[in-house]
Amino acid sequence: MGVFDNAKDAAEATGKKIGDWADDTKDRIGDRVDEAKADAEVKRAEGDVKKAEANRDATETKNEYKENLRD
């Protein structure tokens, strides 16, 4: 029975190793997805800032124009 016990132990160790590898891979993929989501959120926020700056500049230009008309 020693050979069968050794084979069983080896199979269990291999199964555990494969399970650990699968869990690690799943975690890595999840980490990459989280990074991509964070990058997308940063890009969206940067776009919002640029839009707000453009609106601010347009308002300043409009107000300057109106002020010049008053003179």
Secondary structure, DSSP 8 states (H G I E B T S, - for coil): -HHHHHHHHHHHHHHHHHHHHHHHHHHHHHHHHHHHHHHHHHHHHHHHHHHHHHHHHHHHHHHHHHHHHH-
